[in-house]
Amino acid sequence: MSSDAWDGIEVVDAHAHANRALVPRLLATMAAENVSAAFLVAGGVVSPMELSHTIVTEGPGRDVDADNAELLEAIEGEPSLAAFCFVNPHRAAGEADRKLVEECAGIKFAPGVHGIGHLDPRVQSYVDLAAERGLPVYSHCIGNGALSVESYARLAGRNPEVTFILGHAGRGNFDLDAAQEIRGAENVLFETSGGFDFVIKNAVETLGAERVVFGSEFPIQHPRVELTKLALAVAEADLPAVLGGNIRRVTRTRKGGST
């Protein structure tokens, strides 16, 4: 009987999506693939087609809120699951946002959804919340302007006390520039979902294994696909850090990693 390269290694998914209806399917998938914990972002904010269009065109985005409260309710009592608060930087952080963030394990931006640049003062207001709470910040970067990896690295440089996570291997699939763009910003980690195994291997070589984290992008991508890529791209000795150790190190939380 064959075994997987990640057998015996604690696997923590740094980036998946869910809502109330998807949580049972997510838990079943995690059990089947020996994923012990996951950090979730509220799903269904825009349709996959709309998101695809705005990513490809660097479209204007729109003012829309994720249902963070519903996700928190859906995972209550599930010690292996925790949420990143999916914020809407069309407004600066307010008291309601502060209360939500207090229940979460991190903060997530999606420039492809909202179209707000990383260096916008409203974005900084949420980064300030992350700094206060000791939480990481995640963003999916697109294009070469205000929503780009380069601008995200500049945001990280302005906030060295905060850990930032660059989602989806930079701009996705064949983006070798991303690792170079964040190389000097040592508080930025590289999350692997969507990147070619060659790009992941390059990220480990460029940044070091301690700055690379596994994410699945469930349910759009199956965890086994992403785990198989990592098994091909990452040296066996580095797998424990990449598959779970690194994201645990930067997410000090009561849940989502606690099994």
C-alpha positions as CSV (number, residue, x, y, z in Angstrom):
1,M,0.0,0.0,0.0
2,S,1.4,3.4,-1.0
3,S,1.7,6.3,1.4
4,D,1.7,10.0,1.0
5,A,4.7,12.1,1.5
6,W,2.8,14.0,4.2
7,D,1.9,11.0,6.2
8,G,2.9,11.5,9.8
9,I,3.3,15.2,9.4
10,E,0.9,17.6,10.9
11,V,-0.8,19.4,8.0
12,V,-2.5,22.8,8.7
13,D,-4.3,24.5,5.8
14,A,-3.4,28.2,5.9
15,H,-6.1,29.2,3.4
16,A,-9.5,27.7,2.7
17,H,-13.0,29.1,2.1
18,A,-16.3,27.9,3.7
19,N,-19.8,28.9,4.8
20,R,-22.3,27.1,7.0
21,A,-23.2,24.7,4.2
22,L,-19.6,23.8,3.3
23,V,-18.3,23.1,6.8
24,P,-19.3,19.4,6.9
25,R,-17.8,18.8,3.4
26,L,-14.6,20.6,4.5
27,L,-14.3,18.5,7.7
28,A,-14.8,15.3,5.7
29,T,-12.2,16.3,3.1
30,M,-9.7,17.2,5.9
31,A,-10.2,13.9,7.5
32,A,-9.7,12.0,4.2
33,E,-6.5,13.9,3.5
34,N,-5.1,13.9,7.1
35,V,-5.3,17.7,7.3
36,S,-5.5,18.4,11.0
37,A,-6.6,22.1,11.0
38,A,-7.6,24.9,8.7
39,F,-7.9,28.6,8.7
40,L,-11.0,29.7,6.8
41,V,-12.3,32.8,5.0
42,A,-16.0,33.4,4.4
43,G,-16.9,32.3,0.9
44,G,-19.6,33.4,-1.6
45,V,-18.9,37.1,-1.5
46,V,-18.9,37.3,-5.3
47,S,-19.4,34.6,-7.9
48,P,-16.4,32.7,-9.3
49,M,-17.1,34.3,-12.7
50,E,-17.1,37.8,-11.3
51,L,-13.9,37.2,-9.4
52,S,-12.2,35.7,-12.4
53,H,-13.2,38.7,-14.5
54,T,-11.9,41.3,-11.9
55,I,-8.6,39.4,-11.5
56,V,-8.0,39.2,-15.2
57,T,-9.0,42.8,-16.0
58,E,-7.9,44.3,-12.7
59,G,-11.4,45.6,-12.6
60,P,-12.8,48.2,-10.3
61,G,-14.1,45.8,-7.6
62,R,-17.1,46.7,-5.5
63,D,-18.3,47.5,-2.0
64,V,-19.5,44.2,-0.6
65,D,-19.3,42.6,2.8
66,A,-18.5,39.0,3.7
67,D,-20.6,37.2,6.3
68,N,-17.9,36.7,8.9
69,A,-20.4,36.3,11.7
70,E,-22.1,33.4,9.9
71,L,-18.7,31.7,9.4
72,L,-17.8,32.1,13.1
73,E,-21.1,30.6,14.1
74,A,-20.7,27.7,11.7
75,I,-17.3,26.7,13.1
76,E,-18.1,27.3,16.8
77,G,-17.3,24.1,18.6
78,E,-14.9,22.9,15.9
79,P,-11.5,23.2,17.5
80,S,-9.7,22.4,14.3
81,L,-11.2,25.4,12.5
82,A,-10.6,29.2,12.8
83,A,-11.5,32.2,10.7
84,F,-9.6,35.0,9.1
85,C,-11.8,38.1,9.2
86,F,-12.6,39.0,5.5
87,V,-12.7,42.8,5.8
88,N,-14.1,45.4,3.4
89,P,-11.7,48.3,3.1
90,H,-14.3,50.5,1.3
91,R,-14.7,51.7,4.9
92,A,-12.1,52.2,7.6
93,A,-12.1,49.8,10.5
94,G,-14.8,50.6,13.1
95,E,-16.0,49.2,16.4
96,A,-18.0,46.4,14.7
97,D,-14.9,45.3,12.8
98,R,-12.9,45.4,16.0
99,K,-15.3,43.0,17.7
100,L,-15.3,40.6,14.7
101,V,-11.5,40.6,14.5
102,E,-11.3,39.8,18.2
103,E,-12.9,36.4,17.4
104,C,-10.6,35.7,14.4
105,A,-7.2,34.3,13.8
106,G,-6.1,36.9,11.2
107,I,-7.3,39.5,8.7
108,K,-7.9,38.9,5.0
109,F,-7.9,41.4,2.1
110,A,-9.1,40.6,-1.4
111,P,-8.1,43.4,-3.8
112,G,-9.7,41.4,-6.6
113,V,-13.1,41.7,-4.9
114,H,-13.0,45.2,-3.4
115,G,-10.5,47.0,-5.7
116,I,-8.9,48.9,-2.9
117,G,-5.1,49.3,-3.0
118,H,-2.8,48.0,-0.3
119,L,-1.5,51.5,0.6
120,D,-4.9,53.0,1.1
121,P,-5.3,54.5,4.6
122,R,-8.5,52.4,5.1
123,V,-6.4,49.3,4.6
124,Q,-3.9,50.6,7.1
125,S,-6.7,50.9,9.7
126,Y,-7.2,47.1,9.6
127,V,-3.5,46.5,9.7
128,D,-3.4,48.6,12.8
129,L,-6.0,46.2,14.3
130,A,-3.9,43.2,13.3
131,A,-0.9,44.8,15.1
132,E,-2.9,45.4,18.2
133,R,-4.1,41.8,18.3
134,G,-0.9,40.2,17.2
135,L,-2.6,38.7,14.1
136,P,-1.3,38.0,10.6
137,V,-2.7,39.7,7.5
138,Y,-3.4,37.8,4.2
139,S,-4.0,39.3,0.8
140,H,-4.5,38.0,-2.8
141,C,-2.5,40.4,-5.0
142,I,-3.2,41.1,-8.7
143,G,-1.7,43.2,-11.4
144,N,1.2,45.6,-11.2
145,G,-0.3,48.7,-9.7
146,A,-2.0,49.5,-6.4
147,L,-3.3,45.9,-5.9
148,S,0.1,44.3,-6.7
149,V,2.6,42.2,-4.8
150,E,5.0,45.1,-4.9
151,S,2.5,47.4,-3.1
152,Y,1.8,44.6,-0.6
153,A,5.5,44.3,0.1
154,R,5.6,48.1,0.7
155,L,2.7,47.8,3.1
156,A,4.6,45.1,5.0
157,G,7.7,47.3,5.1
158,R,5.7,50.0,6.8
159,N,4.4,47.5,9.4
160,P,7.4,45.3,10.4
161,E,5.6,44.2,13.6
162,V,2.9,42.4,11.6
163,T,3.2,39.1,9.7
164,F,1.8,39.3,6.2
165,I,0.9,36.3,4.0
166,L,1.0,36.6,0.2
167,G,-1.8,34.5,-1.1
168,H,-2.0,32.2,-4.1
169,A,1.7,32.1,-4.9
170,G,1.7,35.8,-5.9
171,R,-0.4,36.4,-9.0
172,G,-1.0,32.7,-9.4
173,N,0.5,29.7,-11.4
174,F,3.7,31.0,-13.2
175,D,4.7,34.0,-11.1
176,L,8.4,33.9,-10.4
177,D,8.5,37.6,-9.7
178,A,6.5,37.4,-6.5
179,A,9.2,35.7,-4.4
180,Q,11.7,38.3,-5.6
181,E,9.3,41.2,-4.8
182,I,8.8,40.0,-1.2
183,R,12.4,38.7,-0.6
184,G,13.5,41.8,1.3
185,A,10.3,42.0,3.3
186,E,11.1,39.3,5.8
187,N,7.7,39.6,7.6
188,V,5.9,38.3,4.4
189,L,5.2,34.6,4.0
190,F,4.4,32.9,0.7
191,E,1.2,30.8,0.5
192,T,1.3,28.2,-2.2
193,S,-2.2,27.6,-3.5
194,G,-2.5,28.0,-7.2
195,G,1.2,28.1,-8.0
196,F,3.0,25.6,-10.2
197,D,5.2,23.2,-8.3
198,F,8.2,24.9,-10.1
199,V,7.1,28.2,-8.7
200,I,6.8,26.8,-5.2
201,K,10.3,25.2,-5.4
202,N,11.6,28.6,-6.5
203,A,9.9,30.3,-3.5
204,V,11.6,27.9,-1.1
205,E,15.0,28.5,-2.7
206,T,14.5,32.3,-2.8
207,L,12.9,32.8,0.6
208,G,13.8,29.8,2.7
209,A,11.3,27.1,3.7
210,E,10.5,29.0,6.9
211,R,8.6,31.6,4.8
212,V,6.4,29.2,2.8
213,V,3.0,27.9,3.9
214,F,0.6,25.4,2.5
215,G,-2.9,26.6,1.5
216,S,-5.6,24.6,-0.4
217,E,-8.1,27.3,-1.6
218,F,-10.8,24.7,-0.8
219,P,-13.5,24.3,-2.3
220,I,-12.2,25.7,-5.6
221,Q,-9.1,23.4,-5.3
222,H,-8.9,20.0,-3.6
223,P,-6.3,19.8,-0.8
224,R,-4.8,16.7,-2.3
225,V,-3.9,18.6,-5.5
226,E,-2.0,21.2,-3.5
227,L,-0.4,18.7,-1.1
228,T,0.8,16.6,-4.1
229,K,2.5,19.7,-5.6
230,L,4.2,20.4,-2.3
231,A,5.4,16.9,-2.0
232,L,7.1,17.3,-5.4
233,A,8.5,20.8,-4.8
234,V,9.7,20.8,-1.2
235,A,12.5,18.7,0.3
236,E,11.3,16.1,2.7
237,A,13.2,17.8,5.6
238,D,11.3,21.0,5.0
239,L,7.8,19.6,4.7
240,P,6.9,19.8,8.4
241,A,7.6,23.6,8.4
242,V,5.8,24.3,5.1
243,L,2.8,22.0,5.7
244,G,2.0,23.3,9.2
245,G,4.8,24.5,11.4
246,N,5.1,28.0,9.8
247,I,1.5,28.9,9.9
248,R,1.2,27.7,13.5
249,R,4.1,29.9,14.4
250,V,2.4,33.1,13.1
251,T,-1.2,32.3,14.2
252,R,-1.4,32.7,18.0
253,T,-5.0,31.7,18.5
254,R,-7.3,29.7,20.7
255,K,-8.6,27.7,17.8
256,G,-7.8,26.6,14.3
257,G,-4.7,24.6,14.8
258,S,-5.7,23.2,18.1
259,T,-6.6,19.6,17.7
